[in-house]
């Protein structure tokens, strides 16, 4: 003791800096989950003002879609962003917004409102293995919490669970200390969907009258959530606009109406999905909806409507029990404990009821493997036995988990979604069979769009989805992104720098459907890189790639045909004139006769010639296989070396080749007029003939062309 | 040799014959074009048949000692990427030539090139990019129509010169080749009897040298006067005009043609062309080749025999060696022991010599010693 005292005084007599255990214990207390996330909002996607706005929209839309689908309702969702400080100075970094999302879902029963909107980690989705957008039960309540923190304003909720009864109108704020909601207003109202929203702008008024926006018939039940928050509304990558566009692509069964705020922050405004154009509702020939024109995004008075692309809901997904292979030891222990608490049943029953793919046979096999009988109570199992059981799980051959818990978007719907959102010329999609990672079933789908209005000189755009939710951030951390890089695009006639994204007018879409999507973080921005998942993604991409390759090679062939024809047609005019000068034969007649021959020749020549000189059959478009759309109207005309106009011929000279000037003076109108560029004879051949003023010939200097023309037909260049 | 004044053509004047000839040529052009026009209108593939001017279609006529063109022809279809443009060019030139004949004008090769050259309607492409594309098409037309260049009213640039003891008439103008000053009479590309007639000739032979610089030496030294001959050069590979004139001098005036060329494969080749004709103009060999032309020098042995300085040696390149071996394998050289020896000697030497190398002995060594001595000794290759 003394020496200890001495030691202390020898430290210079100063008071010890640290606190004592008692002092420390006074400060030690439970951290509520809400408090944790208030400090760590970035984990949930509220890193900055711009992202906060997006995350708020995203969480609400995800919830709405989940709710509608679970209730079997075709989702009709309105997203309204109001600028609450429209007169703020132009230099303001951010502004206050009110985000309102209205859905026509089943509504929420009154007593659950506080829990759903006012508590973090409260939800229906965490405790089950079922494919849904939301997983943890953090989303919407976190959004409300963020709003509360940044503006002090409570969440405003209208919900109408019963079509025949009035809606509930509730205002609530979260108490972050207790992770509980405090209701500040609670009344019943007939105002659902809220009348105020319909009159926001000229666009909303017009759409309301047309019955497209918040029509009371459609919104017989439903929920409306309003959150005020500090945010920043911008267009471009990672914007609300992009999110909704991609959501519309992955959810072609949903109709989404977006009312953006009146003002856009004036920086970083770049294009959304290249090739998307809201205004152009041009018809592309599609095989998806032959009866009705494919739904295209439209805009009315600033309000964007993403229409329905398909008319049926995705199939309902079943909830499944965990698969023994995917379980972890700790989880297994907890499951046993839970089972003991609730059922007090035998291990034998436990194994059969709490896992999938465990038959009675397998269960008894497991029991005997760890030295238990079929009557041993689950609660009596020793920890060593649990460990052994866990090992047995690993070694046993079991059927993979059932896949009826998954609802892929489907090839048809994928194509409809892409067609709606991306203006391209070629679309292909494929859905893989379900596979398993860590005992959890998942299914990968891929789709690609090529050409059309997409920029040709940039790296391909990758759009990623998990359970139909677009993933907008952390692209390079995502398994799907790596899968795109690993796919051998060069085999499919695309350019691809080593180990990176392919270059070209390409949009690649990847969707992972699973009962549990392994995200890299709570903000659900990137899919974790499991080998099984990446492999499936690659295989799906390769399926699409092969279709693209077939298409591109065919296009290349068409281009060669075009070039060949181009060469012939270029000279025919000259030949006709020369022959006319010598023989007096009508130049126009010779020209037409030769042109017809040229067309015939090139059509034949192309059927016969392959890159290898092999005879190939003329494949029809259907040969691409299923899951392909070609929009012919979107195919850019093939660049020919120079567009050819049919030449103008003088009036036919008399057969007697006297230089008679009077004959030339009287030009028959028919011969003097060049015929309009004829359509290529072969079906599907690109239009290479462009009309061009003949005066251009005079402009062209008759000096030797700088480059010698090569007439070989094996030009390796693609576009 | 006999002095000879020539007045050819019998009873008819040259203009009449020219007209007759033009009518025949026009008929040929019309027939070619009509055929293609009719084929086109009937939906048949338009094709021009062109005799091939390649080595494989060149035959060695041992009896006549000249190269002749074989019967092989190549089709030039319009609807083939390789020949489409050439087809078009052939038609354009046919039309150009028809116009030339109709207008009774003649044009240079370059003139024809320019006349047919324009931008293809509606494109940025030219019908012809360079004259190198145009000239072979004209040669194609010559063989396809079976008409000579002059019959097509096309001529090449003047190339080569002539002086000597001869008087000629060129388009009615009398030209005394003894009074041509330092430049000499420029050889036109068309020297047919209806253009050029030989009026008075005292010369006993023709000395043909390779190029203008050597020719100048001989002219300055009045070699032709002292040795009573005609002195010509063809500016390297002699053009058709030069060769045709040499042949006419040889055949009509019976003058021997004696060549003084460089001691290298190129010189040997020039001699070969003068003597037997060339591959690309094999169809004209009977008008151009001079089977009894003689090769006086420079010989491989001259380095030693004339005691030349080492400085005159120019190393043979790989290409020279290859070329020399090719020439040695020509059928008309292959059977000739003297030539085999000569080419072997060149290869053994490992160097080549130009005619000018003799200047190292003395400025006028070649004109005053070398050539007269060899002539006297009749030391030449045939």
Interface residues (C-beta under 8 A of the other chain):
Chain A: X564 X567 X568 X570 X571 X572 X573 X574 X575 X577 X578 X579 X581 X582 X583 X585 X589 X590 X593 X594 X596 X597 X598 X601 X641 X642 X643 X644 X645 X646 X647 X648 X692 X694 X696 X697 X700 X702 X703 X704 X705 X708 X709 X711 X712 X713
Chain B: X29 X30 X33 X34 X36 X37 X40 X41 X43 X45 X46 X78 X79 X81 X82 X84 X85 X87 X88 X91 X92 X94 X95 X98 X99 X117 X118 X119 X120 X121 X122 X123 X124 X125 X126 X127 X129 X130
